[in-house]
Amino acid sequence: MLKLTLGLIASLIGTANAQGVIQSPNYIIQMPNLNSGAGIPSSSNYNVGTTIGQTAPGLYSSSGYRVKSGFQYIYSIIPFSFTISSVSINFGSLIPQTPATSTNTLTVASGGAGGYQVKASENTPLKLSSSASTIPNTNCDSSCTNTTAGVWSSTSRYGFGFNMSGDDIPADFVDLTYFRPFADRANSESPQIVMSSIYVGRGRQSTVTYKVNISGVQPAGTYNNIITFTAIPSY
């Protein structure tokens, strides 16, 4: 029996914003940033956001804050969220040269002006709990890496890998026959992007298909590892 356990880390990066407010007991004038002129004039036919004369425009940051001088302050009406439909994948008992697959769904909502990324990695290849035996990460039918998917359809090619389908996935996942191995942190490999977009969006979903195929000489036992998905918004 092989069991794959998934772990989740959600990283949220906040930003600080500056805006001008002038007020008295009778009125409030709110400007979307600090300028010689700024505002949002409107009529029944249009809305215009303006900024004029910002001194030293640019992005300034230090520990704990960011100031976007010359950029309008835009309040996100879509809070960032990230969910995984299932955090435990169990392949059950495997039959040699008979690939087994299982899936879960990643869902992202992102309202930040810079979009988002989801990265994935594993702590180690699938490993037998009682010994050092592993199921190696797949090399696909001919070649694939943790950054470039390849066709994996042969039942005589063994290992563990994943496919992505759905929204905002990397272009190298051409169809459901294309797989990659997960980036292996035990081998000092960096987590790789599995979903990303520069646009605002709600309910962006992708399906992760996990696949394992073993040879007839694979030692028996329960194998497991931990897959970590890190979701990062950008504002």
C-alpha positions in Angstrom: 0.0 0.0 0.0 1.2 3.5 -0.8 -0.1 6.6 0.9 0.6 10.2 -0.1 0.0 12.9 2.4 -0.2 16.5 1.3 0.7 19.5 3.5 -0.3 23.1 2.9 1.5 26.4 3.5 -0.3 29.6 2.5 2.0 32.6 2.4 0.4 36.0 2.5 2.5 39.1 1.7 0.9 42.4 2.9 1.6 45.9 1.6 1.3 49.4 3.1 -0.3 52.2 1.1 -0.4 56.0 1.4 -3.3 58.2 0.7 -4.3 61.8 1.5 -7.4 62.7 3.5 -8.6 66.4 4.1 -11.6 66.8 6.3 -13.6 69.1 8.6 -16.9 68.7 10.5 -18.7 69.4 7.2 -16.8 67.5 4.6 -14.2 64.8 3.8 -11.9 64.9 0.7 -10.1 61.6 0.1 -7.3 61.3 -2.4 -6.1 57.9 -3.5 -2.5 58.9 -2.9 -0.3 61.9 -1.9 0.0 64.2 -4.9 -0.3 67.8 -5.9 -3.6 66.6 -7.3 -5.5 63.4 -7.2 -9.1 62.2 -7.2 -11.8 60.2 -8.9 -14.1 62.6 -10.9 -17.2 61.0 -12.3 -20.5 61.6 -14.0 -23.3 59.3 -15.2 -21.2 58.4 -18.2 -17.7 57.9 -16.9 -15.3 57.5 -13.9 -11.7 58.8 -14.1 -9.0 58.1 -11.6 -6.2 60.7 -11.6 -2.8 61.3 -10.0 -0.8 64.5 -10.8 2.7 65.6 -9.7 3.8 62.8 -7.4 7.2 63.6 -6.0 9.8 60.9 -6.6 7.5 58.1 -7.9 8.5 54.5 -7.4 8.3 51.6 -5.1 10.0 52.0 -1.7 10.2 49.3 0.9 11.8 48.2 4.1 11.2 45.6 6.8 7.4 45.7 7.5 6.2 48.2 4.9 6.0 49.2 1.2 5.2 52.6 -0.2 4.1 52.8 -3.8 4.7 56.5 -4.6 2.8 57.5 -7.7 0.5 54.5 -7.6 -3.2 54.8 -6.8 -4.4 53.0 -3.7 -6.8 50.3 -5.0 -8.8 48.4 -2.4 -9.2 44.8 -3.3 -12.9 43.6 -3.2 -11.8 40.0 -3.7 -10.0 38.7 -0.5 -7.1 36.3 -1.2 -8.0 32.7 -0.5 -6.5 29.3 -1.3 -8.1 25.9 -0.7 -7.2 22.3 -1.4 -10.2 19.9 -1.8 -8.4 17.0 -0.1 -5.1 16.9 1.9 -4.7 13.1 2.0 -4.3 11.0 -1.1 -4.2 7.2 -0.7 -3.4 5.0 -3.7 -4.3 1.8 -1.9 -2.6 -1.4 -3.0 -0.6 -1.1 -6.2 -0.1 -3.7 -9.0 3.2 -3.6 -10.8 3.1 -2.0 -14.2 -0.4 -0.8 -13.6 -0.3 3.0 -13.0 -2.5 4.3 -10.2 -3.8 7.9 -10.2 -5.7 10.1 -7.8 -6.7 13.8 -7.9 -7.5 16.8 -5.8 -8.5 20.4 -6.7 -6.7 23.7 -5.9 -8.9 26.8 -5.8 -7.7 30.4 -5.7 -9.4 33.8 -5.3 -7.1 36.7 -5.9 -7.9 40.4 -6.0 -4.4 41.9 -5.8 -3.3 44.0 -8.7 -0.2 41.8 -9.3 -2.1 38.4 -9.4 -0.8 35.3 -7.6 1.4 32.2 -7.8 1.0 28.7 -6.3 4.2 26.7 -5.9 4.7 23.0 -5.2 7.4 20.8 -3.8 7.9 17.5 -2.0 9.9 16.8 1.2 11.3 13.6 -0.4 10.5 11.0 -3.0 7.8 8.5 -1.9 9.7 6.6 0.9 9.1 3.3 2.7 8.5 4.1 6.4 10.6 1.1 7.7 13.7 1.5 5.4 15.5 3.7 2.9 13.6 2.2 -0.1 12.0 4.8 -2.3 9.8 5.0 -5.4 11.9 7.4 -7.6 10.4 10.5 -9.1 9.4 10.0 -12.7 11.5 10.7 -15.8 8.4 10.2 -18.0 8.7 8.2 -21.2 11.8 10.0 -22.4 12.5 13.1 -20.4 10.8 15.5 -18.0 12.0 17.7 -15.1 10.4 19.6 -12.3 10.1 22.6 -14.6 9.2 20.9 -17.9 6.5 18.3 -18.4 6.9 15.3 -20.7 4.6 12.5 -21.9 4.3 9.6 -19.5 2.1 6.8 -20.8 4.4 3.8 -20.9 3.6 1.2 -18.3 7.2 0.2 -18.2 8.4 3.6 -17.0 8.2 3.7 -13.2 8.1 6.5 -10.6 5.9 9.2 -9.1 4.8 12.4 -10.7 1.9 14.8 -11.3 -0.2 16.5 -14.0 -2.0 19.8 -13.9 -5.2 20.7 -15.8 -7.6 23.6 -15.5 -7.1 27.4 -14.9 -3.8 29.3 -14.9 -1.5 26.2 -15.2 1.9 26.1 -16.9 1.8 25.7 -20.6 4.0 22.6 -20.7 1.1 20.5 -19.3 -0.3 20.1 -22.8 -2.8 17.4 -22.0 -3.5 14.7 -19.4 -0.6 12.6 -20.6 2.0 15.2 -19.6 3.6 14.9 -16.2 6.4 16.3 -14.1 8.2 15.1 -11.0 7.7 17.4 -7.9 10.7 19.5 -6.9 12.5 17.6 -4.2 13.5 19.8 -1.3 15.7 17.0 0.1 17.8 17.4 -3.1 17.9 21.2 -2.6 15.4 21.8 -5.5 13.3 25.0 -5.4 9.5 24.8 -5.3 8.1 25.3 -8.8 5.0 27.2 -10.1 1.9 25.1 -10.8 -0.6 27.9 -11.0 -0.1 31.6 -11.7 -1.9 34.7 -13.1 -1.3 38.4 -13.3 -5.1 39.0 -13.3 -7.8 39.4 -10.7 -10.0 36.4 -10.4 -12.5 34.4 -8.4 -12.8 30.6 -8.2 -9.7 29.8 -10.3 -9.5 26.0 -10.2 -7.0 23.4 -11.3 -6.9 19.7 -10.9 -3.7 17.9 -9.7 -3.5 14.3 -10.9 -0.9 12.3 -8.9 0.4 9.2 -10.6 2.5 6.3 -9.4 3.8 3.2 -11.3 6.0 0.5 -9.8 8.0 -2.4 -11.1 7.7 -6.0 -10.0 10.8 -5.8 -7.8 9.6 -2.8 -5.7 9.9 -3.7 -2.0 6.5 -4.1 -0.3 5.3 -1.7 2.4 3.7 1.6 3.0 5.3 4.6 1.3 4.6 8.2 1.9 5.8 11.8 1.5 4.5 15.3 2.0 3.6 17.7 -0.9 3.6 21.4 0.1 1.6 23.9 -1.9 2.5 27.6 -1.2 0.1 30.3 -2.4 1.5 33.8 -2.8 -0.6 36.9 -3.7 1.0 40.0 -5.2 -0.3 43.5 -4.7 
